[in-house]
């Protein structure tokens, strides 16, 4: 996966949630750009606390950019 493409997705305003599809078939949804850390060769994707009243990061998943097959936009929730 191209780092610049991920950076554009994280910085776009208004933010459009997106899904990261990994080469092993796993998927991770990015709904809150502030919960993620993008480095040169990897991204740490923040996993939110379920049913929290406001976005709160529970933990981070380390993903090498080479393991990202593609991304796809998600619908904006109300």
mmJSON file of the N, C-alpha and C atoms, coordinates in Angstrom:
{"data_MODEL":{"atom_site":{
"group_PDB":["ATOM","ATOM","ATOM","ATOM","ATOM","ATOM","ATOM","ATOM","ATOM","ATOM","ATOM","ATOM","ATOM","ATOM","ATOM","ATOM","ATOM","ATOM","ATOM","ATOM","ATOM","ATOM","ATOM","ATOM","ATOM","ATOM","ATOM","ATOM","ATOM","ATOM","ATOM","ATOM","ATOM","ATOM","ATOM","ATOM","ATOM","ATOM","ATOM","ATOM","ATOM","ATOM","ATOM","ATOM","ATOM","ATOM","ATOM","ATOM","ATOM","ATOM","ATOM","ATOM","ATOM","ATOM","ATOM","ATOM","ATOM","ATOM","ATOM","ATOM","ATOM","ATOM","ATOM","ATOM","ATOM","ATOM","ATOM","ATOM","ATOM","ATOM","ATOM","ATOM","ATOM","ATOM","ATOM","ATOM","ATOM","ATOM","ATOM","ATOM","ATOM","ATOM","ATOM","ATOM","ATOM","ATOM","ATOM","ATOM","ATOM","ATOM","ATOM","ATOM","ATOM","ATOM","ATOM","ATOM","ATOM","ATOM","ATOM","ATOM","ATOM","ATOM","ATOM","ATOM","ATOM","ATOM","ATOM","ATOM","ATOM","ATOM","ATOM","ATOM","ATOM","ATOM","ATOM","ATOM","ATOM","ATOM","ATOM","ATOM","ATOM","ATOM","ATOM","ATOM","ATOM","ATOM","ATOM","ATOM","ATOM","ATOM","ATOM","ATOM","ATOM","ATOM","ATOM","ATOM","ATOM","ATOM","ATOM","ATOM","ATOM","ATOM","ATOM","ATOM","ATOM","ATOM","ATOM","ATOM","ATOM","ATOM","ATOM","ATOM","ATOM","ATOM","ATOM","ATOM","ATOM","ATOM","ATOM","ATOM","ATOM","ATOM","ATOM","ATOM","ATOM","ATOM","ATOM","ATOM","ATOM","ATOM","ATOM","ATOM","ATOM","ATOM","ATOM","ATOM","ATOM","ATOM","ATOM","ATOM","ATOM","ATOM","ATOM","ATOM","ATOM","ATOM","ATOM","ATOM","ATOM","ATOM","ATOM","ATOM","ATOM","ATOM","ATOM","ATOM","ATOM","ATOM","ATOM","ATOM","ATOM","ATOM","ATOM","ATOM","ATOM","ATOM","ATOM","ATOM","ATOM","ATOM","ATOM","ATOM","ATOM","ATOM","ATOM","ATOM","ATOM","ATOM","ATOM","ATOM","ATOM","ATOM","ATOM","ATOM","ATOM","ATOM","ATOM","ATOM","ATOM","ATOM","ATOM","ATOM","ATOM","ATOM"],
"id":[1,2,3,4,5,6,7,8,9,10,11,12,13,14,15,16,17,18,19,20,21,22,23,24,25,26,27,28,29,30,31,32,33,34,35,36,37,38,39,40,41,42,43,44,45,46,47,48,49,50,51,52,53,54,55,56,57,58,59,60,61,62,63,64,65,66,67,68,69,70,71,72,73,74,75,76,77,78,79,80,81,82,83,84,85,86,87,88,89,90,91,92,93,94,95,96,97,98,99,100,101,102,103,104,105,106,107,108,109,110,111,112,113,114,115,116,117,118,119,120,121,122,123,124,125,126,127,128,129,130,131,132,133,134,135,136,137,138,139,140,141,142,143,144,145,146,147,148,149,150,151,152,153,154,155,156,157,158,159,160,161,162,163,164,165,166,167,168,169,170,171,172,173,174,175,176,177,178,179,180,181,182,183,184,185,186,187,188,189,190,191,192,193,194,195,196,197,198,199,200,201,202,203,204,205,206,207,208,209,210,211,212,213,214,215,216,217,218,219,220,221,222,223,224,225,226,227,228,229,230,231,232,233,234],
"type_symbol":["N","C","C","N","C","C","N","C","C","N","C","C","N","C","C","N","C","C","N","C","C","N","C","C","N","C","C","N","C","C","N","C","C","N","C","C","N","C","C","N","C","C","N","C","C","N","C","C","N","C","C","N","C","C","N","C","C","N","C","C","N","C","C","N","C","C","N","C","C","N","C","C","N","C","C","N","C","C","N","C","C","N","C","C","N","C","C","N","C","C","N","C","C","N","C","C","N","C","C","N","C","C","N","C","C","N","C","C","N","C","C","N","C","C","N","C","C","N","C","C","N","C","C","N","C","C","N","C","C","N","C","C","N","C","C","N","C","C","N","C","C","N","C","C","N","C","C","N","C","C","N","C","C","N","C","C","N","C","C","N","C","C","N","C","C","N","C","C","N","C","C","N","C","C","N","C","C","N","C","C","N","C","C","N","C","C","N","C","C","N","C","C","N","C","C","N","C","C","N","C","C","N","C","C","N","C","C","N","C","C","N","C","C","N","C","C","N","C","C","N","C","C","N","C","C","N","C","C","N","C","C","N","C","C"],
"label_atom_id":["N","CA","C","N","CA","C","N","CA","C","N","CA","C","N","CA","C","N","CA","C","N","CA","C","N","CA","C","N","CA","C","N","CA","C","N","CA","C","N","CA","C","N","CA","C","N","CA","C","N","CA","C","N","CA","C","N","CA","C","N","CA","C","N","CA","C","N","CA","C","N","CA","C","N","CA","C","N","CA","C","N","CA","C","N","CA","C","N","CA","C","N","CA","C","N","CA","C","N","CA","C","N","CA","C","N","CA","C","N","CA","C","N","CA","C","N","CA","C","N","CA","C","N","CA","C","N","CA","C","N","CA","C","N","CA","C","N","CA","C","N","CA","C","N","CA","C","N","CA","C","N","CA","C","N","CA","C","N","CA","C","N","CA","C","N","CA","C","N","CA","C","N","CA","C","N","CA","C","N","CA","C","N","CA","C","N","CA","C","N","CA","C","N","CA","C","N","CA","C","N","CA","C","N","CA","C","N","CA","C","N","CA","C","N","CA","C","N","CA","C","N","CA","C","N","CA","C","N","CA","C","N","CA","C","N","CA","C","N","CA","C","N","CA","C","N","CA","C","N","CA","C","N","CA","C","N","CA","C","N","CA","C","N","CA","C","N","CA","C","N","CA","C"],
"label_alt_id":[null,null,null,null,null,null,null,null,null,null,null,null,null,null,null,null,null,null,null,null,null,null,null,null,null,null,null,null,null,null,null,null,null,null,null,null,null,null,null,null,null,null,null,null,null,null,null,null,null,null,null,null,null,null,null,null,null,null,null,null,null,null,null,null,null,null,null,null,null,null,null,null,null,null,null,null,null,null,null,null,null,null,null,null,null,null,null,null,null,null,null,null,null,null,null,null,null,null,null,null,null,null,null,null,null,null,null,null,null,null,null,null,null,null,null,null,null,null,null,null,null,null,null,null,null,null,null,null,null,null,null,null,null,null,null,null,null,null,null,null,null,null,null,null,null,null,null,null,null,null,null,null,null,null,null,null,null,null,null,null,null,null,null,null,null,null,null,null,null,null,null,null,null,null,null,null,null,null,null,null,null,null,null,null,null,null,null,null,null,null,null,null,null,null,null,null,null,null,null,null,null,null,null,null,null,null,null,null,null,null,null,null,null,null,null,null,null,null,null,null,null,null,null,null,null,null,null,null,null,null,null,null,null,null],
"label_comp_id":["UNK","UNK","UNK","UNK","UNK","UNK","UNK","UNK","UNK","UNK","UNK","UNK","UNK","UNK","UNK","UNK","UNK","UNK","UNK","UNK","UNK","UNK","UNK","UNK","UNK","UNK","UNK","UNK","UNK","UNK","UNK","UNK","UNK","UNK","UNK","UNK","UNK","UNK","UNK","UNK","UNK","UNK","UNK","UNK","UNK","UNK","UNK","UNK","UNK","UNK","UNK","UNK","UNK","UNK","UNK","UNK","UNK","UNK","UNK","UNK","UNK","UNK","UNK","UNK","UNK","UNK","UNK","UNK","UNK","UNK","UNK","UNK","UNK","UNK","UNK","UNK","UNK","UNK","UNK","UNK","UNK","UNK","UNK","UNK","UNK","UNK","UNK","UNK","UNK","UNK","UNK","UNK","UNK","UNK","UNK","UNK","UNK","UNK","UNK","UNK","UNK","UNK","UNK","UNK","UNK","UNK","UNK","UNK","UNK","UNK","UNK","UNK","UNK","UNK","UNK","UNK","UNK","UNK","UNK","UNK","UNK","UNK","UNK","UNK","UNK","UNK","UNK","UNK","UNK","UNK","UNK","UNK","UNK","UNK","UNK","UNK","UNK","UNK","UNK","UNK","UNK","UNK","UNK","UNK","UNK","UNK","UNK","UNK","UNK","UNK","UNK","UNK","UNK","UNK","UNK","UNK","UNK","UNK","UNK","UNK","UNK","UNK","UNK","UNK","UNK","UNK","UNK","UNK","UNK","UNK","UNK","UNK","UNK","UNK","UNK","UNK","UNK","UNK","UNK","UNK","UNK","UNK","UNK","UNK","UNK","UNK","UNK","UNK","UNK","UNK","UNK","UNK","UNK","UNK","UNK","UNK","UNK","UNK","UNK","UNK","UNK","UNK","UNK","UNK","UNK","UNK","UNK","UNK","UNK","UNK","UNK","UNK","UNK","UNK","UNK","UNK","UNK","UNK","UNK","UNK","UNK","UNK","UNK","UNK","UNK","UNK","UNK","UNK","UNK","UNK","UNK","UNK","UNK","UNK"],
"label_asym_id":["A","A","A","A","A","A","A","A","A","A","A","A","A","A","A","A","A","A","A","A","A","A","A","A","A","A","A","A","A","A","A","A","A","A","A","A","A","A","A","A","A","A","A","A","A","A","A","A","A","A","A","A","A","A","A","A","A","A","A","A","A","A","A","A","A","A","A","A","A","A","A","A","A","A","A","A","A","A","A","A","A","A","A","A","A","A","A","A","A","A","A","A","A","A","A","A","A","A","A","A","A","A","A","A","A","A","A","A","A","A","A","A","A","A","A","A","A","A","A","A","A","A","A","A","A","A","A","A","A","A","A","A","A","A","A","A","A","A","A","A","A","A","A","A","A","A","A","A","A","A","A","A","A","A","A","A","A","A","A","A","A","A","A","A","A","A","A","A","A","A","A","A","A","A","A","A","A","A","A","A","A","A","A","A","A","A","A","A","A","A","A","A","A","A","A","A","A","A","A","A","A","A","A","A","A","A","A","A","A","A","A","A","A","A","A","A","A","A","A","A","A","A","A","A","A","A","A","A","A","A","A","A","A","A"],
"label_entity_id":["1","1","1","1","1","1","1","1","1","1","1","1","1","1","1","1","1","1","1","1","1","1","1","1","1","1","1","1","1","1","1","1","1","1","1","1","1","1","1","1","1","1","1","1","1","1","1","1","1","1","1","1","1","1","1","1","1","1","1","1","1","1","1","1","1","1","1","1","1","1","1","1","1","1","1","1","1","1","1","1","1","1","1","1","1","1","1","1","1","1","1","1","1","1","1","1","1","1","1","1","1","1","1","1","1","1","1","1","1","1","1","1","1","1","1","1","1","1","1","1","1","1","1","1","1","1","1","1","1","1","1","1","1","1","1","1","1","1","1","1","1","1","1","1","1","1","1","1","1","1","1","1","1","1","1","1","1","1","1","1","1","1","1","1","1","1","1","1","1","1","1","1","1","1","1","1","1","1","1","1","1","1","1","1","1","1","1","1","1","1","1","1","1","1","1","1","1","1","1","1","1","1","1","1","1","1","1","1","1","1","1","1","1","1","1","1","1","1","1","1","1","1","1","1","1","1","1","1","1","1","1","1","1","1"],
"label_seq_id":[1,1,1,2,2,2,3,3,3,4,4,4,5,5,5,6,6,6,7,7,7,8,8,8,9,9,9,10,10,10,11,11,11,12,12,12,13,13,13,14,14,14,15,15,15,16,16,16,17,17,17,18,18,18,19,19,19,20,20,20,21,21,21,22,22,22,23,23,23,24,24,24,25,25,25,26,26,26,27,27,27,28,28,28,29,29,29,30,30,30,31,31,31,32,32,32,33,33,33,34,34,34,35,35,35,36,36,36,37,37,37,38,38,38,39,39,39,40,40,40,41,41,41,42,42,42,43,43,43,44,44,44,45,45,45,46,46,46,47,47,47,48,48,48,49,49,49,50,50,50,51,51,51,52,52,52,53,53,53,54,54,54,55,55,55,56,56,56,57,57,57,58,58,58,59,59,59,60,60,60,61,61,61,62,62,62,63,63,63,64,64,64,65,65,65,66,66,66,67,67,67,68,68,68,69,69,69,70,70,70,71,71,71,72,72,72,73,73,73,74,74,74,75,75,75,76,76,76,77,77,77,78,78,78],
"pdbx_PDB_ins_code":[null,null,null,null,null,null,null,null,null,null,null,null,null,null,null,null,null,null,null,null,null,null,null,null,null,null,null,null,null,null,null,null,null,null,null,null,null,null,null,null,null,null,null,null,null,null,null,null,null,null,null,null,null,null,null,null,null,null,null,null,null,null,null,null,null,null,null,null,null,null,null,null,null,null,null,null,null,null,null,null,null,null,null,null,null,null,null,null,null,null,null,null,null,null,null,null,null,null,null,null,null,null,null,null,null,null,null,null,null,null,null,null,null,null,null,null,null,null,null,null,null,null,null,null,null,null,null,null,null,null,null,null,null,null,null,null,null,null,null,null,null,null,null,null,null,null,null,null,null,null,null,null,null,null,null,null,null,null,null,null,null,null,null,null,null,null,null,null,null,null,null,null,null,null,null,null,null,null,null,null,null,null,null,null,null,null,null,null,null,null,null,null,null,null,null,null,null,null,null,null,null,null,null,null,null,null,null,null,null,null,null,null,null,null,null,null,null,null,null,null,null,null,null,null,null,null,null,null,null,null,null,null,null,null],
"Cartn_x":[0.855,0.0,0.898,0.489,1.212,0.923,1.972,1.817,1.051,1.326,0.674,-0.841,-1.262,-2.699,-3.368,-2.729,-3.278,-3.282,-2.223,-2.148,-3.278,-3.569,-4.67,-6.009,-6.219,-7.467,-7.615,-6.53,-6.594,-6.778,-6.293,-6.335,-7.527,-8.276,-9.363,-10.405,-10.93,-11.965,-13.094,-14.317,-14.679,-14.14,-13.897,-13.328,-14.338,-13.853,-14.673,-14.132,-14.898,-14.411,-14.041,-13.065,-12.644,-12.245,-12.196,-11.831,-10.475,-9.636,-8.337,-8.479,-8.212,-8.288,-6.856,-6.515,-5.164,-5.007,-3.777,-3.513,-3.953,-4.088,-4.541,-6.061,-6.774,-8.233,-8.857,-8.07,-8.615,-8.993,-9.947,-10.336,-10.308,-9.96,-9.947,-10.611,-11.571,-12.262,-11.608,-11.424,-10.864,-11.997,-12.54,-13.669,-13.297,-12.137,-11.684,-10.215,-9.924,-8.541,-7.545,-7.997,-7.093,-6.616,-7.187,-6.799,-5.723,-5.144,-4.204,-2.843,-1.81,-0.446,0.155,0.404,0.967,2.469,3.267,4.716,5.121,6.409,6.882,6.565,6.642,6.452,5.319,4.622,3.527,2.497,1.349,0.315,-0.149,-0.412,-1.059,-2.494,-3.418,-4.837,-5.499,-6.128,-6.803,-8.137,-8.323,-9.585,-10.366,-11.553,-12.296,-12.938,-13.171,-13.916,-15.357,-15.897,-17.277,-18.274,-19.211,-20.33,-19.906,-18.728,-18.297,-19.09,-19.437,-20.228,-19.487,-18.169,-17.383,-16.193,-15.604,-14.514,-13.353,-13.059,-11.966,-11.233,-9.915,-9.115,-8.93,-9.259,-9.072,-7.662,-7.242,-5.905,-5.541,-4.27,-3.776,-3.376,-3.615,-3.184,-2.077,-0.923,0.238,0.092,0.153,-0.004,1.099,2.007,2.976,2.231,2.651,1.968,2.0,3.033,3.136,2.038,1.381,0.318,-1.075,-1.159,-2.449,-2.694,-3.749,-4.098,-4.799,-5.727,-6.479,-7.264,-7.881,-8.789,-10.104,-11.171,-12.458,-13.186,-13.875,-14.615,-15.837,-16.177,-17.357,-18.403,-19.665,-20.687,-20.466,-20.79,-20.696,-21.887,-21.637,-22.751,-23.289,-24.571,-25.232,-24.839],
"Cartn_y":[-1.174,0.0,1.232,2.204,3.46,4.336,4.777,5.596,6.884,7.517,8.78,8.613,7.479,7.216,7.136,6.431,6.356,7.73,8.487,9.822,10.71,10.645,11.413,10.994,9.686,9.206,9.709,9.715,10.153,11.663,12.433,13.9,14.545,13.795,14.423,15.024,16.158,16.844,17.232,16.912,16.138,14.713,14.107,12.764,11.751,10.837,9.733,8.438,7.738,6.466,5.488,4.637,3.664,2.353,1.322,-0.022,-0.383,-0.994,-1.495,-3.008,-3.525,-4.961,-5.48,-6.445,-6.981,-8.174,-8.488,-9.59,-10.938,-11.057,-12.325,-12.39,-11.359,-11.364,-10.595,-10.239,-9.454,-8.059,-7.457,-6.084,-5.264,-4.0,-3.06,-1.778,-1.279,-0.054,1.142,2.198,3.447,4.463,4.753,5.673,6.976,6.994,8.176,8.416,9.389,9.564,9.858,10.47,10.833,9.624,8.461,7.25,6.444,6.97,6.213,6.893,6.081,6.595,6.029,6.907,6.482,6.788,5.747,5.895,5.618,5.545,5.358,3.976,2.935,1.566,0.809,1.457,0.792,1.818,1.31,2.131,1.409,2.171,1.628,2.125,1.175,1.498,1.4,2.494,2.534,1.81,0.917,0.179,0.836,1.369,2.099,1.183,1.756,1.081,0.912,-0.305,-0.507,0.294,0.902,1.615,2.749,3.308,4.458,5.693,6.58,7.761,8.709,8.7,9.482,8.627,8.926,8.083,7.982,6.758,6.467,5.241,5.335,4.226,3.16,1.915,0.788,0.221,-0.009,-0.516,-0.215,-0.449,-0.219,-1.54,-1.661,-2.834,-2.383,-3.012,-2.695,-3.405,-2.642,-3.221,-2.688,-3.549,-3.12,-2.735,-1.646,-1.201,-2.274,-3.1,-4.167,-5.21,-5.277,-6.256,-5.709,-4.478,-3.895,-4.141,-4.897,-5.21,-4.036,-3.415,-2.28,-1.592,-0.482,0.224,0.448,0.64,0.982,1.942,2.894,3.878,3.234,3.707,3.247,4.345,4.014,5.046,5.896,7.157,8.061,7.795,7.507,7.263,8.582,8.586,9.808,10.148],
"Cartn_z":[0.0,0.0,0.0,-0.73,-0.834,0.386,1.085,2.289,1.997,0.865,0.534,0.379,-0.159,-0.302,1.075,2.007,3.366,4.033,3.82,4.412,3.886,2.602,2.031,2.641,2.805,3.403,4.839,5.604,6.998,7.131,6.148,6.24,5.549,4.764,4.012,4.948,4.569,5.345,4.407,4.712,5.891,5.775,6.933,6.96,6.453,5.616,5.091,5.684,6.536,7.096,5.979,6.262,5.26,5.926,5.11,5.566,4.954,5.76,5.31,5.184,3.985,3.742,3.635,4.5,4.548,3.611,3.271,2.346,2.898,4.232,4.828,4.979,4.459,4.49,5.642,6.656,7.773,7.296,7.994,7.698,8.985,8.837,9.951,9.481,10.246,9.889,10.565,9.788,10.302,10.29,11.472,11.595,12.296,12.934,13.678,13.336,12.481,12.009,13.13,14.205,15.3,16.102,15.888,16.625,15.907,14.848,14.034,13.995,13.82,13.703,12.421,11.468,10.187,10.176,9.976,9.862,8.414,8.172,6.809,6.252,7.093,6.593,7.274,8.196,8.895,9.344,9.757,10.368,11.628,12.654,13.845,13.788,13.681,13.529,14.893,15.303,16.592,16.546,17.498,17.63,18.766,18.469,19.501,20.545,21.701,22.763,22.262,22.301,21.832,22.669,21.996,22.622,23.552,23.347,24.153,23.722,24.665,24.308,23.36,23.394,22.442,22.018,20.867,20.373,21.371,21.775,22.694,22.175,22.106,21.596,22.673,22.344,23.253,23.109,21.846,21.573,20.119,19.785,18.435,17.797,16.495,15.729,14.78,14.901,14.061,12.723,11.631,10.299,9.382,8.919,7.902,6.614,5.984,4.767,3.683,3.66,2.656,2.812,3.97,4.198,3.864,3.386,3.018,1.538,1.242,-0.145,-0.808,-0.055,-0.617,0.498,0.145,1.046,0.306,1.06,0.453,1.386,0.789,1.563,2.215,3.405,4.133,4.143,4.317,4.414,5.678,5.565,6.721,7.615,8.905,9.834,10.347,10.655,11.114,12.525],
"occupancy":[1.0,1.0,1.0,1.0,1.0,1.0,1.0,1.0,1.0,1.0,1.0,1.0,1.0,1.0,1.0,1.0,1.0,1.0,1.0,1.0,1.0,1.0,1.0,1.0,1.0,1.0,1.0,1.0,1.0,1.0,1.0,1.0,1.0,1.0,1.0,1.0,1.0,1.0,1.0,1.0,1.0,1.0,1.0,1.0,1.0,1.0,1.0,1.0,1.0,1.0,1.0,1.0,1.0,1.0,1.0,1.0,1.0,1.0,1.0,1.0,1.0,1.0,1.0,1.0,1.0,1.0,1.0,1.0,1.0,1.0,1.0,1.0,1.0,1.0,1.0,1.0,1.0,1.0,1.0,1.0,1.0,1.0,1.0,1.0,1.0,1.0,1.0,1.0,1.0,1.0,1.0,1.0,1.0,1.0,1.0,1.0,1.0,1.0,1.0,1.0,1.0,1.0,1.0,1.0,1.0,1.0,1.0,1.0,1.0,1.0,1.0,1.0,1.0,1.0,1.0,1.0,1.0,1.0,1.0,1.0,1.0,1.0,1.0,1.0,1.0,1.0,1.0,1.0,1.0,1.0,1.0,1.0,1.0,1.0,1.0,1.0,1.0,1.0,1.0,1.0,1.0,1.0,1.0,1.0,1.0,1.0,1.0,1.0,1.0,1.0,1.0,1.0,1.0,1.0,1.0,1.0,1.0,1.0,1.0,1.0,1.0,1.0,1.0,1.0,1.0,1.0,1.0,1.0,1.0,1.0,1.0,1.0,1.0,1.0,1.0,1.0,1.0,1.0,1.0,1.0,1.0,1.0,1.0,1.0,1.0,1.0,1.0,1.0,1.0,1.0,1.0,1.0,1.0,1.0,1.0,1.0,1.0,1.0,1.0,1.0,1.0,1.0,1.0,1.0,1.0,1.0,1.0,1.0,1.0,1.0,1.0,1.0,1.0,1.0,1.0,1.0,1.0,1.0,1.0,1.0,1.0,1.0,1.0,1.0,1.0,1.0,1.0,1.0,1.0,1.0,1.0,1.0,1.0,1.0],
"B_iso_or_equiv":[0.0,0.0,0.0,0.0,0.0,0.0,0.0,0.0,0.0,0.0,0.0,0.0,0.0,0.0,0.0,0.0,0.0,0.0,0.0,0.0,0.0,0.0,0.0,0.0,0.0,0.0,0.0,0.0,0.0,0.0,0.0,0.0,0.0,0.0,0.0,0.0,0.0,0.0,0.0,0.0,0.0,0.0,0.0,0.0,0.0,0.0,0.0,0.0,0.0,0.0,0.0,0.0,0.0,0.0,0.0,0.0,0.0,0.0,0.0,0.0,0.0,0.0,0.0,0.0,0.0,0.0,0.0,0.0,0.0,0.0,0.0,0.0,0.0,0.0,0.0,0.0,0.0,0.0,0.0,0.0,0.0,0.0,0.0,0.0,0.0,0.0,0.0,0.0,0.0,0.0,0.0,0.0,0.0,0.0,0.0,0.0,0.0,0.0,0.0,0.0,0.0,0.0,0.0,0.0,0.0,0.0,0.0,0.0,0.0,0.0,0.0,0.0,0.0,0.0,0.0,0.0,0.0,0.0,0.0,0.0,0.0,0.0,0.0,0.0,0.0,0.0,0.0,0.0,0.0,0.0,0.0,0.0,0.0,0.0,0.0,0.0,0.0,0.0,0.0,0.0,0.0,0.0,0.0,0.0,0.0,0.0,0.0,0.0,0.0,0.0,0.0,0.0,0.0,0.0,0.0,0.0,0.0,0.0,0.0,0.0,0.0,0.0,0.0,0.0,0.0,0.0,0.0,0.0,0.0,0.0,0.0,0.0,0.0,0.0,0.0,0.0,0.0,0.0,0.0,0.0,0.0,0.0,0.0,0.0,0.0,0.0,0.0,0.0,0.0,0.0,0.0,0.0,0.0,0.0,0.0,0.0,0.0,0.0,0.0,0.0,0.0,0.0,0.0,0.0,0.0,0.0,0.0,0.0,0.0,0.0,0.0,0.0,0.0,0.0,0.0,0.0,0.0,0.0,0.0,0.0,0.0,0.0,0.0,0.0,0.0,0.0,0.0,0.0,0.0,0.0,0.0,0.0,0.0,0.0],
"pdbx_formal_charge":[null,null,null,null,null,null,null,null,null,null,null,null,null,null,null,null,null,null,null,null,null,null,null,null,null,null,null,null,null,null,null,null,null,null,null,null,null,null,null,null,null,null,null,null,null,null,null,null,null,null,null,null,null,null,null,null,null,null,null,null,null,null,null,null,null,null,null,null,null,null,null,null,null,null,null,null,null,null,null,null,null,null,null,null,null,null,null,null,null,null,null,null,null,null,null,null,null,null,null,null,null,null,null,null,null,null,null,null,null,null,null,null,null,null,null,null,null,null,null,null,null,null,null,null,null,null,null,null,null,null,null,null,null,null,null,null,null,null,null,null,null,null,null,null,null,null,null,null,null,null,null,null,null,null,null,null,null,null,null,null,null,null,null,null,null,null,null,null,null,null,null,null,null,null,null,null,null,null,null,null,null,null,null,null,null,null,null,null,null,null,null,null,null,null,null,null,null,null,null,null,null,null,null,null,null,null,null,null,null,null,null,null,null,null,null,null,null,null,null,null,null,null,null,null,null,null,null,null,null,null,null,null,null,null],
"auth_seq_id":[1,1,1,2,2,2,3,3,3,4,4,4,5,5,5,6,6,6,7,7,7,8,8,8,9,9,9,10,10,10,11,11,11,12,12,12,13,13,13,14,14,14,15,15,15,16,16,16,17,17,17,18,18,18,19,19,19,20,20,20,21,21,21,22,22,22,23,23,23,24,24,24,25,25,25,26,26,26,27,27,27,28,28,28,29,29,29,30,30,30,31,31,31,32,32,32,33,33,33,34,34,34,35,35,35,36,36,36,37,37,37,38,38,38,39,39,39,40,40,40,41,41,41,42,42,42,43,43,43,44,44,44,45,45,45,46,46,46,47,47,47,48,48,48,49,49,49,50,50,50,51,51,51,52,52,52,53,53,53,54,54,54,55,55,55,56,56,56,57,57,57,58,58,58,59,59,59,60,60,60,61,61,61,62,62,62,63,63,63,64,64,64,65,65,65,66,66,66,67,67,67,68,68,68,69,69,69,70,70,70,71,71,71,72,72,72,73,73,73,74,74,74,75,75,75,76,76,76,77,77,77,78,78,78],
"auth_comp_id":["UNK","UNK","UNK","UNK","UNK","UNK","UNK","UNK","UNK","UNK","UNK","UNK","UNK","UNK","UNK","UNK","UNK","UNK","UNK","UNK","UNK","UNK","UNK","UNK","UNK","UNK","UNK","UNK","UNK","UNK","UNK","UNK","UNK","UNK","UNK","UNK","UNK","UNK","UNK","UNK","UNK","UNK","UNK","UNK","UNK","UNK","UNK","UNK","UNK","UNK","UNK","UNK","UNK","UNK","UNK","UNK","UNK","UNK","UNK","UNK","UNK","UNK","UNK","UNK","UNK","UNK","UNK","UNK","UNK","UNK","UNK","UNK","UNK","UNK","UNK","UNK","UNK","UNK","UNK","UNK","UNK","UNK","UNK","UNK","UNK","UNK","UNK","UNK","UNK","UNK","UNK","UNK","UNK","UNK","UNK","UNK","UNK","UNK","UNK","UNK","UNK","UNK","UNK","UNK","UNK","UNK","UNK","UNK","UNK","UNK","UNK","UNK","UNK","UNK","UNK","UNK","UNK","UNK","UNK","UNK","UNK","UNK","UNK","UNK","UNK","UNK","UNK","UNK","UNK","UNK","UNK","UNK","UNK","UNK","UNK","UNK","UNK","UNK","UNK","UNK","UNK","UNK","UNK","UNK","UNK","UNK","UNK","UNK","UNK","UNK","UNK","UNK","UNK","UNK","UNK","UNK","UNK","UNK","UNK","UNK","UNK","UNK","UNK","UNK","UNK","UNK","UNK","UNK","UNK","UNK","UNK","UNK","UNK","UNK","UNK","UNK","UNK","UNK","UNK","UNK","UNK","UNK","UNK","UNK","UNK","UNK","UNK","UNK","UNK","UNK","UNK","UNK","UNK","UNK","UNK","UNK","UNK","UNK","UNK","UNK","UNK","UNK","UNK","UNK","UNK","UNK","UNK","UNK","UNK","UNK","UNK","UNK","UNK","UNK","UNK","UNK","UNK","UNK","UNK","UNK","UNK","UNK","UNK","UNK","UNK","UNK","UNK","UNK","UNK","UNK","UNK","UNK","UNK","UNK"],
"auth_asym_id":["A","A","A","A","A","A","A","A","A","A","A","A","A","A","A","A","A","A","A","A","A","A","A","A","A","A","A","A","A","A","A","A","A","A","A","A","A","A","A","A","A","A","A","A","A","A","A","A","A","A","A","A","A","A","A","A","A","A","A","A","A","A","A","A","A","A","A","A","A","A","A","A","A","A","A","A","A","A","A","A","A","A","A","A","A","A","A","A","A","A","A","A","A","A","A","A","A","A","A","A","A","A","A","A","A","A","A","A","A","A","A","A","A","A","A","A","A","A","A","A","A","A","A","A","A","A","A","A","A","A","A","A","A","A","A","A","A","A","A","A","A","A","A","A","A","A","A","A","A","A","A","A","A","A","A","A","A","A","A","A","A","A","A","A","A","A","A","A","A","A","A","A","A","A","A","A","A","A","A","A","A","A","A","A","A","A","A","A","A","A","A","A","A","A","A","A","A","A","A","A","A","A","A","A","A","A","A","A","A","A","A","A","A","A","A","A","A","A","A","A","A","A","A","A","A","A","A","A","A","A","A","A","A","A"],
"auth_atom_id":["N","CA","C","N","CA","C","N","CA","C","N","CA","C","N","CA","C","N","CA","C","N","CA","C","N","CA","C","N","CA","C","N","CA","C","N","CA","C","N","CA","C","N","CA","C","N","CA","C","N","CA","C","N","CA","C","N","CA","C","N","CA","C","N","CA","C","N","CA","C","N","CA","C","N","CA","C","N","CA","C","N","CA","C","N","CA","C","N","CA","C","N","CA","C","N","CA","C","N","CA","C","N","CA","C","N","CA","C","N","CA","C","N","CA","C","N","CA","C","N","CA","C","N","CA","C","N","CA","C","N","CA","C","N","CA","C","N","CA","C","N","CA","C","N","CA","C","N","CA","C","N","CA","C","N","CA","C","N","CA","C","N","CA","C","N","CA","C","N","CA","C","N","CA","C","N","CA","C","N","CA","C","N","CA","C","N","CA","C","N","CA","C","N","CA","C","N","CA","C","N","CA","C","N","CA","C","N","CA","C","N","CA","C","N","CA","C","N","CA","C","N","CA","C","N","CA","C","N","CA","C","N","CA","C","N","CA","C","N","CA","C","N","CA","C","N","CA","C","N","CA","C","N","CA","C","N","CA","C","N","CA","C","N","CA","C","N","CA","C","N","CA","C"],
"pdbx_PDB_model_num":[1,1,1,1,1,1,1,1,1,1,1,1,1,1,1,1,1,1,1,1,1,1,1,1,1,1,1,1,1,1,1,1,1,1,1,1,1,1,1,1,1,1,1,1,1,1,1,1,1,1,1,1,1,1,1,1,1,1,1,1,1,1,1,1,1,1,1,1,1,1,1,1,1,1,1,1,1,1,1,1,1,1,1,1,1,1,1,1,1,1,1,1,1,1,1,1,1,1,1,1,1,1,1,1,1,1,1,1,1,1,1,1,1,1,1,1,1,1,1,1,1,1,1,1,1,1,1,1,1,1,1,1,1,1,1,1,1,1,1,1,1,1,1,1,1,1,1,1,1,1,1,1,1,1,1,1,1,1,1,1,1,1,1,1,1,1,1,1,1,1,1,1,1,1,1,1,1,1,1,1,1,1,1,1,1,1,1,1,1,1,1,1,1,1,1,1,1,1,1,1,1,1,1,1,1,1,1,1,1,1,1,1,1,1,1,1,1,1,1,1,1,1,1,1,1,1,1,1,1,1,1,1,1,1]
}}}
